[in-house]
Amino acid sequence: MNYRNGKQMLKRALRLGIAVFVLFSMVIGVWAAPSETVSARIPVNQKVAGTQKPSTAVRFRIEAEEKGIPMPAEQEIAAENTGGGVFEIPYTEPGTYRYRVSQITGGEKNWTYDKTVYSVEVYVLWNDTMTALTPHVICYNEAGEKTDLTFQNGYQGPKAQTIGQLVKTGDQSEAGVWMAAAVASCAAILGLYAKRKSQKE
């Protein structure tokens, strides 16, 4: 058994154990404690590479993997500059709830945006005394590894323009300087050639 298979089996065993405990909590909790509301917080962040900051905010979206499960009041939240946000979801019953979290890209020029779609599992369980619900949030990346919800965005400045691009875009000032330099170089070469020719004669 290699490391990856062992890791997958451990993950499945962990999920199975949590599912059994959730089911036990649901059965016992029917008469052990009154219904109450508890909120699970799912924080989302972004990291920006480079000194440039986006002029428009990126947005984060949460989607349910199953119909009818609790959802936050705002299913899309904005993150200004390099900040983040939090999805807050209320629950009244124990259970296992699964979601997907992705980033809505800003689409700004010279920017690259993280297109990762994270999986989020929320386990709502009774506490040790069976008197209150407690939420447990676990996040996974696309490789199935446990992680936090962080999107990596980056800025890459425009590449230097060539003379042809400058002329095409109508920037005549820089193009004129280059053309003048080229003419001066040609004149100098021709002058040197004429001087050497006259010396030989």
C-alpha positions in Angstrom: 0.0 0.0 0.0 1.5 3.3 -1.0 1.2 6.6 0.9 -1.6 8.0 -1.4 -3.8 4.9 -1.0 -3.3 4.9 2.8 -4.2 8.6 2.9 -7.4 8.0 1.0 -8.4 5.0 3.2 -7.7 7.1 6.3 -9.9 9.9 4.9 -12.7 7.5 4.1 -12.5 6.0 7.6 -12.6 9.4 9.2 -15.7 10.4 7.1 -17.4 7.1 8.0 -16.7 7.6 11.7 -18.1 11.1 11.6 -21.1 10.0 9.7 -21.9 7.3 12.3 -21.5 9.8 15.1 -23.7 12.2 13.3 -26.4 9.6 12.9 -26.1 8.6 16.5 -26.4 12.3 17.5 -29.5 12.7 15.3 -31.2 9.6 16.9 -30.3 10.5 20.5 -30.8 14.2 20.0 -34.5 13.8 19.0 -35.4 13.5 22.7 -32.2 14.5 24.5 -32.2 18.3 23.7 -34.6 20.9 22.4 -34.2 22.4 18.9 -31.8 25.4 18.7 -29.9 27.4 16.1 -26.2 27.3 15.7 -24.1 29.1 13.0 -21.1 27.7 11.2 -18.6 30.2 9.9 -16.7 29.4 6.6 -13.9 32.0 6.1 -12.6 32.7 2.6 -9.4 34.6 1.7 -7.4 35.7 -1.3 -3.7 36.4 -1.7 -2.5 38.8 -4.4 1.0 38.4 -5.9 2.7 41.6 -6.9 2.3 45.2 -5.8 -0.6 46.1 -8.0 -4.1 45.9 -6.5 -7.2 45.1 -8.5 -9.5 48.1 -9.0 -12.6 45.9 -8.8 -13.4 43.4 -6.0 -13.4 39.7 -6.7 -16.4 37.8 -5.4 -16.7 34.4 -3.7 -19.7 32.0 -4.3 -21.0 29.1 -2.2 -23.2 26.4 -3.7 -25.0 23.5 -2.1 -24.1 20.0 -3.2 -27.5 18.7 -2.1 -30.9 20.3 -2.4 -32.7 21.6 0.7 -29.8 22.1 3.0 -29.2 25.4 4.9 -27.6 28.2 3.0 -26.2 31.6 4.1 -28.2 34.7 3.7 -25.7 36.0 1.1 -24.5 33.3 -1.3 -22.0 35.6 -2.9 -19.6 37.9 -0.9 -17.1 40.5 -2.1 -13.5 40.8 -1.0 -11.9 44.2 -1.4 -8.2 44.3 -2.4 -6.4 41.4 -0.6 -9.0 40.8 2.0 -11.6 38.0 2.4 -15.0 37.3 3.8 -17.1 34.8 5.8 -20.1 32.7 4.8 -22.2 32.2 7.9 -24.8 29.4 7.8 -27.5 28.7 10.5 -28.4 25.2 11.5 -31.2 23.8 13.6 -30.6 20.1 13.3 -27.5 17.8 13.5 -26.3 16.4 10.2 -23.6 16.5 7.5 -23.8 19.3 5.0 -21.7 19.6 1.8 -20.9 22.7 -0.3 -18.7 24.0 -3.1 -16.8 27.4 -2.9 -15.4 29.1 -5.9 -14.2 32.5 -7.0 -16.0 34.8 -9.5 -13.1 36.4 -11.3 -12.9 40.1 -11.9 -11.6 39.7 -15.5 -9.2 42.7 -15.3 -6.5 43.0 -17.9 -3.0 41.6 -16.9 -4.5 39.7 -14.0 -4.6 35.9 -13.4 -7.3 34.4 -11.2 -7.4 31.2 -9.2 -10.0 28.9 -10.6 -9.9 26.3 -7.8 -13.3 24.9 -6.6 -13.1 23.9 -2.9 -15.2 21.3 -1.2 -16.6 22.1 2.2 -18.1 19.7 4.7 -20.0 21.0 7.8 -20.7 18.5 10.6 -23.3 19.7 13.0 -23.1 17.5 16.2 -24.4 17.5 19.7 -21.9 18.4 22.4 -20.7 16.0 25.1 -23.7 16.7 27.3 -26.2 16.6 24.4 -27.4 20.0 25.3 -26.2 22.1 22.4 -25.3 21.8 18.7 -21.7 22.4 17.7 -20.5 22.9 14.0 -17.2 21.5 12.6 -16.0 22.8 9.2 -13.6 20.9 7.1 -12.4 22.2 3.7 -10.7 20.2 0.8 -8.9 21.3 -2.3 -9.4 19.6 -5.7 -6.8 17.0 -4.8 -8.8 16.0 -1.8 -6.3 17.5 0.7 -7.5 19.3 3.8 -6.8 23.0 3.6 -8.2 26.5 4.1 -10.1 28.5 1.6 -7.4 30.7 0.0 -7.5 31.9 -3.6 -4.1 32.9 -5.2 -4.5 35.8 -7.6 -1.6 37.6 -9.4 -0.8 40.7 -11.5 1.6 40.7 -14.4 2.4 44.0 -16.0 2.2 44.6 -19.7 5.2 43.6 -21.8 7.5 46.2 -23.4 6.2 47.5 -26.7 8.1 47.2 -30.0 8.6 50.0 -32.4 6.0 48.4 -34.7 3.5 48.3 -31.9 4.2 51.9 -31.0 3.5 53.0 -34.6 0.4 50.9 -34.8 -1.0 52.2 -31.6 -0.4 55.8 -32.7 2.4 56.7 -30.2 4.3 58.9 -32.6 6.6 60.5 -30.1 8.6 57.4 -29.2 8.5 56.1 -32.7 9.9 59.4 -34.0 12.8 59.2 -31.6 13.7 55.7 -32.8 13.4 56.8 -36.5 15.6 59.8 -35.9 18.2 57.6 -34.2 18.1 55.2 -37.2 18.5 58.0 -39.7 21.4 59.4 -37.8 23.1 56.0 -37.7 22.7 55.5 -41.4 24.1 59.0 -42.1 27.1 58.4 -39.9 27.9 55.1 -41.7 27.5 56.7 -45.1 29.8 59.5 -44.1 32.5 57.1 -42.9 32.3 55.1 -46.1 32.6 58.3 -48.2 35.6 59.4 -46.2 37.5 56.1 -46.6 36.7 56.1 -50.3 38.2 59.6 -50.8 41.3 58.6 -48.8 41.9 55.6 -51.1 41.6 57.8 -54.2 
